[in-house]
Amino acid sequence: LYLQWSALLPVDACIADMVQEIKERTNILIFANFPALLRDHLDGEFWMPGYFAVSGSQLLSNRFINDTISLFRQIQPAQIHD
């Protein structure tokens, strides 16, 4: 349903650039290891557009994440369900 991870970044790091790099690299690895997923992701993009970033070490609750995913699907249904 989702992947929640943490990273220690330098203060001057551009979070958007780091997230994009991670999404690109993991996208390649996911489809290389699970090629059947390409049937559900014809555009070759595994990840939902965008990201949510917080500062600190506390993990987000499952409810918060599920609510965020649901909200994003309402806002961007064409991108999620193509």
N, C-alpha and C positions, 0 to 999 in steps of 0.2 A: 504494500500500500504506500509506503514512503520510506525514505532513508533519512535518518537523522545522524549527522556526524559533526564533529568539532575539529577545529584547526587552530593552531597558534600562528598568528600572522604578525609581521612587523607593523608598527603603528602607521607607517606610510603606505602600506599595501592597499591596492585598489581591490576591494572585495568583489566587485562586479567582474573584473578581469580574472580573478582567482576562481570564482564560481564557474565562469565560462570555460576556463581551461580544464577544470575538473569534470564538468559535464561532457566536454568533447572527448577527453581521454576515457572516461568510464563508458560513454556511449559505444565507443569502438570495442572495448573489452566485453561489455554485456552482449552485444550482438555476435561477437566472435565466439563466445562461450554458450550462448543460447540463441542460435539462429532462428529457431521457431518463433521467437518474439517478433521477428520482422513481419510476420503475417498481420499482427495487430498494430504495427507501426510502419505503415507503407512509406512514410516520408523519411524513414531511417533515423528518426529522432525519438529516443527512449524517454527523455526527461520532459516534464511539463515545462512550458515557458515560464521564465521568472524564477525567483527564489525568495526565501525568507531568511534573513540573517539577524541574529541577536548577539549581544555581547555578554560574556560571562560563561560560567561552566554548568549552570543548571539546565537540565534537559526540559524541553517543552512537553506539555501533557498530550496524551493521545487525543483527548477531546479537542484541544486547541488546534492540533494539526489536522484532524478530520474536518473541523469547522472551516479551517483555512482552505483546504482542498475543495470542499463543497462550494464555498464562496467563489473560488477561482473558476470552478466549472460553470457556475451560473454566469459569470462575467465573460468567459472565453469558451463557450461550448463548442464552437466550430473547430478551434485549435485542439481541444482535448479529445473530441469524439470523431475525428475525420476517419 
